[in-house]
Amino acid sequence: MTNRVVITGLGAISPIGIGKDAFWQGLVAGKSGIDKITHFDASDFKAQIAAEVKDFKAADFIDKKEARRMDRYTQFAIAATKLAFEDAKMDLSKEDKERIGVFIGSGIGGIETLHDQYKVIFEKGPSRVSPFCVPMMISNMAAGMTSITFGLQGPSICPVTACATGTNAIGDAMRVIQRGEADVMVAGGTEACISPLPVAGFASMKALCTDMNDNPQKASRPFDKNRSGFIMGEGSGVVVLESYEHAVARGAEIYAELAGYAMTSDAYHMTSPDPDAKQPARCFVNVVKDAGLEMTDVDYINAHGTSTQLNEKTETNAIKRAFGDHAYKLAISSNKSMIGHLLGAAGGIECIATALTIKNGIIPPTINYETPDEELDLDYVPNVARKQDVNVAISNSLGFGGHNATILLKKIK
């Protein structure tokens, strides 16, 4: 018998607000967090817009001296974890920290540190490179420093599966609790790569939107016929997962049950999804099966929805292939229309949105949906949030390298 797993705490560092309440209010209002890049001078770049986290002060969450020894992506993770624990009303002094683990991933890691120290070595020489360069840069340090900061001594890893990272982290953490290896896990993703090299690189491969620099809040247009590339975002989404028994014993508020997890691989192309959509479709089928449900039980899909031509065709085809006629009864929307694409953090922040959708009975919209695409004929919850009772929801992620990952959340009973 496996343990049931529930979500009891939500920590959001997002381009539309810090904290779950500000994040949720922004989603429901259809607020765009996309604007001109301020992290660096992007005037000569093809892509000049991004979804930056505004008003983030590391000192609000982390000792100033320690914060200086962390890349921004690690600062985000620790801040999100602090918010998640506070939201869960968990007193760590009363918990067995050997039974609490950390699964927080990042698609890219400390790219800002890498960029800054690369300049140092060429401008000032190798002796001037910071001794903190490597520990600030490596991708596991968000998980490592979160474990250290909160004294969490259970299982700790950093999955790296590109844009599927956050979803894999949450699903893998669920398995740890199901197996009885921990009572509590903090899990999700973090990313801070609005930096010259990633922006230039993604633009060069024609993945970013470059034709809406003068109209940034309209630039992310998932499922719209005129979508022209994703918008890079940053932030962190971390959830507190507990065994159902542990949560009930301490009187925790439960947002939703995390009931299913699945992953498959396209084995097709380095960056493009397989248009056949067989493997993401199989992922949908497997996650529903893992939860012990029927395909017709699913009410809502929080789509990957990147605002790229290939993604939306593949994702829509996968939904049709997996759900058959029921696909036309599903509500589908993309948070990325408002917050951009948080890459390795996307699955974490979108899990938070999905849990709040179930808890509040409101489906966030896909904003900027103006011109329907004749190839995409499902219900994408256009432009305005929808009040709807949601009992079962799926959060879907796809990553470069052919990684497909899904989690299934359901209303607690």
Residue, then its C-alpha position, 0 to 999 in steps of 0.5 A: m500500500t502506498n501513501r497518499v500525497v497531498i499539497t499543503g503549502l505553495g510558494a510562488i516567486s513570479p513575474i506577476g507577483i511574489g507569494k501565492d495570493a499576488f500570483w493567483q490574483g494576477l492569473v485570474a485578472g489576466k495580468s501580463g508580467i511581460d515587459k522590456i528587459t531591464h536586467f541588461d541592455a537588450s537594445d541590440f538583441k532580436a528579443q528585447i522583452a521578457a517576464e522578469v520578477k519585479d521588486f524581489k529583494a533577496a534580503d527579505f528572505i535570506d541573510k544578506k551575506e549568504a545571499r551574496r554567495m548565491d546566484r539569483y536562481t538559488q535566491f528564488a528557490i529559497a524564497a519560494t520554499k520559505l513562502a511555501f513553509e509559511d503557507a503550510k503553517m509548518d513549524l520545522s522545530k517540531e518536525d523530524k528533519e530527517r524525514i523532510g526532503v528537497f527536490i528542486g530542479s533548474g533547467i539552466g542553473g546559475i547562468e548569471t554567475l557564469h556570465d559575470q565570471y566569464k567576463v572577469i577571467f578575460e578582463k581581469g585574469p584567472s586569479r580574480v575569479s570568485p571562489f564562489c563561482v562554481p558553487m554559485m553556478i552549478s544547477n544542484m545548488a538551489a536544492g543544496m542550499t535550500s536543504i542547508t538553509f532549512g536543515l532538511q536532511g531527507p532525500s535531496i536531488c536536482p532533476v534537470t529535464a529542461c522545461a519539464t524539470g519542475t514537473n519531474a521534481i514534483g512527481d519524483a518527490m511524490r514517489v518518495i512519500q508514496r514509498g514511505e521514505a519521507d513524510v514531507m517534501v519541498a519540490g518544484g523548480t527555479e530559474a533566473c536566466i534573463s541574461p545575454l547568452p540565453v536570450a541571444g541563444f534562444a533567439s538564434m534558434k528562432a524559439l523566442c518571440t522577436d516581432m512584438n518588442d513594441n507590444p510586450q504584453k500581447a507577445s505571449r499568445p498560446f494557441d492563437k494562430n499568430r503566435s510567434g515564439f515564447i517569452m522567457g520568464e524567471g522565478s520559482g514555484v515550490v510546493v510542500l508535499e506531505s503524506y495524507e496521514h502527516a497532514v491530517a495529524r497536524g491539522a494542515e489545510i490541504y489544497a489538493e491531492l497529488a494523485g498521479y505522475a507520468m513521464t515519457s520520451d519522444a526520442y525524436h529531436m533535440t528541440s522539436p516535439d514529435p508532431d505524431a504526439k504519441q508519447p505526450a499522449r501516452c503520458f496523459v493516459n499513463v498519469v490518469k491510469d496512475a491516479g486510478l481514474e478514467m480519462t473522462d474524469v479529467d476536467y482541466i489541463n494546465a497546458h504547456g502552451t508555450s506560444t510556439q507553432l510546434n508546441e501547440k499543434t503537438e499538445t493539441n494533437a496529444i490531447k485529442r489522441a489521449f482523450g478522444d471525444h472527451a478532449y472537446k469537453l476539457a477546459i485547457s489554458s496556458n499560464k505562460s500567456m501571462i508569466g512567460h516561460l519559466l523554463g525549469a521553473a515552469g512545472g513548479i509555478e504551474c502546479i501551484a496554479t493548478a492546485l489553486t484552480i481546484k481549491n478556488g473553482i476558477i480556471p485562469p484564462t489564456i490571454n491574447y487569444e484573438t485569432p483562432d487557429e483552424e488546426l486547434d479547435l479545443d476549449y482554450v479558456p480565452n482571455v477571461a477567467r472562468k468559474q468552474d468546479v474542477n475535481v481533476a486537473i492535469s499539469n503538463s510539461l514538455g522539455f527539449g530533448g523529448h522529455n514529457a512529464t505530467i502530474l494529476l491533481k484532484k480535489i481532496k475527499 
